[in-house]
Amino acid sequence: MSIKNNFNYIKNEISSDGQLLENTLKLEILYKKYKYIIWTILVVVIFGGISYQLYSYYNEKKIQKYSALYSELLQDTSNTSLQAELKTGNPKLYDLFTLQQALKDGNISKFMEIQDSKSAIISSISSYYIGSFERDISVLKNVNKYTLGDLSKLQQAYILINENKINDAKVILGEISKDSNISELASLLSHYMITKQ
């Protein structure tokens, strides 16, 4: 009985070893058939990973460089060489610097310089200030509705009230949502219109 068990055990082991050998041979045939594709994919994945790491490293160094340049420029705002370097290297950061200086000085020409900025927020802020300073409703209408839209409408209504265009001002104030943070100011301006009539 034990010889029979031993024989069955040996038979099962040989069978499993045979299956292992058979699977190994199939794998080897598959590798030989597709080895160029496998190596190409492996090389592409390794090259892609290295390229991504190098690109990330380069971007991080670039960000650090222009952040340091921006900080230095904030210390010495009249340094034109730093301004030129920042403008060519990182135009959006330069636009932010120009916006900061325009807000500080109230200089409308600086606002006009960045009105066509690639940054939607900076462009909207500069358009808002240009429209407000010049009391130009057409410029205020072009302010991005997601950044300063309601504030722009409030300013438009105020300009129209001063021009005695009360009905137009009511229409614009009606466009300001009740959920807006500026809705209370719009309500106060509506009450102010009553005194102007």
Secondary structure, 3 states (H helix, E strand, C coil): CHHHHHHHHHHHHHHHHHHHHHHHHHHHHHHHHHHHHHHHHHHHHHHHHHHHHHHHHHHHHHHHHHHHHHHHHHHCCCCHHHHHHHHHHCHHHHHHHHHHHHHHHCCHHHHHHCCCCCCHHHHHHHHHHHHHHHCCHHHHHCCCCCCCHHHHHHHHHHHHHHCCCHHHHHHHHHCCCCCCCCHHHHHHHHHHHHHHC
